[in-house]
């Protein structure tokens, strides 16, 4: 249920309503609007009748049901888009994911060596990427495939961050690893296979680190948003969604990048959404086209795989861009970003600089 306070309701009236909501056994989630406050009542829906009695409390304008199954991720409580602010290790704000920008996260599928990650980090920074991606813990379909370097890989990512200043985006596979990964990472990525790992999602709700939540390869948009709800309901508001391709009957590509999901997600949630054209296609020569399509369709950014020697990559080499190809793609994306009114990565055109001031 939603409790809408009257315009000009006092602080005391707001606190009284919150106390009543909590006395009914619900958690009160307050959204402060320009003219009035809206309170979401989160808990067992069987107590709706009790909440309806709040209609007669001083300061309350109306009590309404939340129609969507995802209460915090939906737009009834929060209509304005969420902007997720990413802080690098120094505490300096380096990236905002949301309207007006096209955030670019780039790097290898997995960290393989110091030489590999440092070369890639320097290259993607020079090309204008906002953040560096790289897996230290890798879930693989085959138990015999490379599973990542673990904490040694995290240390190499941290080394790259110290030199380039790029925030780190890395995957978490097991909630038992949360403390060690959070020590190094700036964004915690949940891969497609773990989208419905509810124990992991609840654990991620206990941190304030931004979470990049990828859509499962067979998941509906509603299921994606319900997974996001687990993180939000556990207390972490910093959720970024990611469309990374779904499994269809088509075999010409690794997955089918569902660009329909971008406007569909926009219609249902305030959370930002990125595209992953690397996993969405599985073929490096298709990544550029789908990156442009994602930007034009309204995505807030992309996460793309870049490797200095894709042919020698220990994972996902076929879908990885060489640094020069990635740099050329950034050049090609720039006029599209200009046309749709977004900044591209860390690049700033003369038009954007003039617009800012």
N, C-alpha and C positions, 0 to 999 in steps of 0.2 A: 504494500500500500504506500501511497504518497500523501503526505500532509503538506498542503500549501498554506503558508502563513499569509496573513493580510499585509498589504503594503503598509509600512510604518509600525508593524508589530514590535513591541519592546523586547529588549534582551531578556527581561524577566519572564515574559510570556513564552519566548522561544525555549528557555531553559525549563519552564514548567511542562511544556509539551514533550520535550526530550525525556524528562524524568518519568512522565506517564507512559511513554513508549517503552522505556526500559523496564518499568514496573510490570508491563504486560509480557515481558520476556523477549522483547525484540531489541535489535541493535539499531540505533539511530544514526543515519548517514546524512549529514547536513550539507546542502549545496547552497552557497551564498550568491544570490543573484543581484542584479543591479537595483531592483525595486523591492524584492522580497526573498525570503528563505524558503527552500523546499526541503522537506525531511523525508528520506526514504526509510521505511520500516522493514528491516531485514530479519527474516526468521520463518518459522513454521506458518504456512499460509492458512492453516486451520483456525487461526485466531483473528480472522478478518473482522468478525462481528465486534470484538472488543475495540479494535482500532477505529471502527466507524463511530464510536462514541466520542472520539476526539473532535468531531464536527461541532460540538456545542461548547468546546473550550475556548476561552478568551484568546483572541489573536489568530485563531484558525479561520481561514477562508473556506477551504474544502478538503475533503479526504477522498482520494481516488485510488482505484486499483492499478498496479503496474501490470500491463498487459503482456509484456514479453517475459519469457522464462529466465532471461539474463537481466537481472535488475540493475546492476552497476555498470555493465557494459552497454546497456541500451541507452536510448536518447531521452527517455521520459524524465529521468533524474538529472541528466546533463545534456543539454542540447548543443552547447558549444564544443568544437573540436578540442580534444586533449592535445597538449604539446608536451612531449616528453623531453626533459632536459638531461643531457648526458654530461656528467662531470668527469674529466680526466683525473688521473691520480693526484695531480697537484691541487685539485679542488677548483681549478679554473673552468668555467663553462666553455665547452668547445663545440657543442652540437645541440641543436633543437630539432626534434623530429615532429613535423606537423605542417600546417598550412603555410604556404609561402616559400618552402624550401623543398629540394629534392636531395635527400640524404644519400650519400654513396658510401657503402661499406664494401671493401674489397680486400682480397687476400687469398691465400691457398686454402684448399679443403682441409689439409692437415699440416701441422708443423713437422718438418722433416729434419732440419738442421739449422744451425745458426746462419750459415751462408745463405740458405734458401730464404728464410724469413726476413733477414735484414735486407737482402736485395729486393725482395717484394715490397717490403714496407717503404723503402726509399722511393721506389718507382710509383706506387699508388699515391703516396703523399704528393709527389711532384705533379702527378696528373690531376690532383684536386679531390682525392677521396677524403671523406670526413673521419673514417675509422678503419681499423685493420681487423679483418677476420682471420681466424686460424684455429683449427681444432687440435686440442691436446688430448682429449678423450673422445674417441670416435666409435659410435655404434655402427657395426658393419653387418651386412646380411650373412656373410660367411665368417665363421669363427676363426678361419685361417688367414683372413685379410688383416692388414695393418690396422691396429687399434689405437694408434696415437702414442705419443711420448709421455703422457701423464704430466706430472708436476715439472719434469724437465722441459716439456714443451711450453708450459705456462711461464717458466722462467725466461725462455727465449722470447716469448711474446712481450714480457715485461721489459726485456732488453731493447726490443724494437720500439716500445712505447717511450722509453727513456730517451732514445736518440731522436725519434721523429715527432714525439708529442701526440701521436695518434692514439685515441682510446682503443681498447681491445674488446672485441666481440668474440666469445668462444662458447662452445656447447657444453652443457651439463647433462650427463647421462643418468647419474645416480645421486639422489638427494644426500647421500652420505658424503659426497664430495663437495657439498655446498661451501663449507667454510674455506677449504683450500682454494677452490676456484674463485670465490668472491674476493679473496686476498689479492688476486692479480687482475681479474676481469672488470671491465666497466659496464658491459652488457652481458647478461646470461642468456644464451640461446637455448631454446627447447626445440629439438629436431622433430621432424614429422612423425617418427616412430614413437615419440614420447608425448604427443599432444594430449593424449588421454591417460597419462601416467599421473593419476590424481594425487598420489603421495608426494611426487616431485612438485606438482603445481602448488600444493598447499605449503610445502617448504619454501618455495620461491616467494610466496606471499608474505613470509616472515621477514624478508629483506626489503630494503628500499632500492636495491640495484634495479635498473631497467631490465625488463625481460622481453626478449624477442621470441614470440610464440609462432612457430610455423604450423601451417595447416597440414593435417594428416593427409596422406595420399588418397585415402578413400573417405575423407570426412566432409560432411556438409558444412555450409557456412554457419548454420545454427550450432552445430557441434563445436566448431571453432570458437564461437562466442561464449558458449557454455564453459569451455575450457578456460578461456580468459577470465570468466566469472570466478573460477576457483582462486585465481591469483588475486583478483581485486577484492573478493570477499574476505580473504585472509589478511588483507591490510596493505597490499602493495598496489598503488595506483599507476605505476609506471610500466604499462604494457604496450608493446608494439606488435601488431599482427603482421604476418608474412604469408603471402600467397606464393607457394613454391611448386605448383603443378600438382595435378591429381591423376590418378590412374584410370585410363579409359581403354577402349578396345584398340586404340591407335598404336601401332608399333613403329612408326617412322621416327618417333622421338621417344626419349626416356619417359617423359610424362607429358601431360597436356597442360600448359600454363593457362589457367582459367582467368582471363582478363575480365570476364563478366563479374568475377568476385569483387573487383575493386568498387564499381558503383553499387553493387549489392551490399557490400560491407558498409560503405558510406551511408547508405539509407538506413542502416540498422544500429550503428554504433558511433560513438564519438572518438574511438581509439584510432590512432594512425595506422596505416597499412603500407608495407613495402612489397616489392615483387622480387622473386629470385629466378631470373631467367636462366641461370646456370643449371639448376636442378629441374627447372620447368621444361627445358629442352634436352639437356644432356649432350648437346653438340655445340662446340664453341662457335662455329660459324653462324649459328642461329641466335646467339646470345645478343648481338647488337640490335637486331630487328625487334626482339621482344623487350629489350631495355627501352627502346624508343616508344614502343607501343604502351608499355607500362607507364612511362612518364606522361604520354598524351592522354591516357585513360584516367589519370588523376591519382596515381600512387604517390605516396609521400617520400619514396626513396627506393633504393634497390640494394641487394646484397649479391655480389658477383664474385666468382672465383678467378683468381689471377695467380699464375705460377711462372717463374722464369724459364722452366724447362718442362712443359706439360708432358712431353713424351716420357720423361723419367719420373713423373709424379707417382707417389705411392698410393694415391687415391684420387679418383675423378679427374684424371689428366685430360680425358676426351672433351670435357666441358669447360676447361680452364683457358682463359685468355693469356696470351703472352703480354708482358708489360707494354710493349709498343702498340699492340692491338687495343689494349685497354685505354691507353692515352688517346688514340685516334677516336675511340668510341666516345670518350668524354668531349672531344671537339665536336662530334656529330650531335651529341645530346644538347649542346649549349644553345643553339637557336630554338630548339623545341622548348627548353626551359624558359627562354626569353618570351616565347609566344604565349605560354600558359601562366606567366607571372611568377615563376619560381626561381630561386637561386639554385645553382647546380654545384653540389659538393661545397668545396671551399673556394670555388671560382667566383669572381665578381666581374661582370661586364661593366662597361662605362654606363650603360643604361641603369643597371642595378645600383651602382654607386650614386648616380644622380638622383635616383628614386629615394635612396636612403638619406639623402641629405645634403 
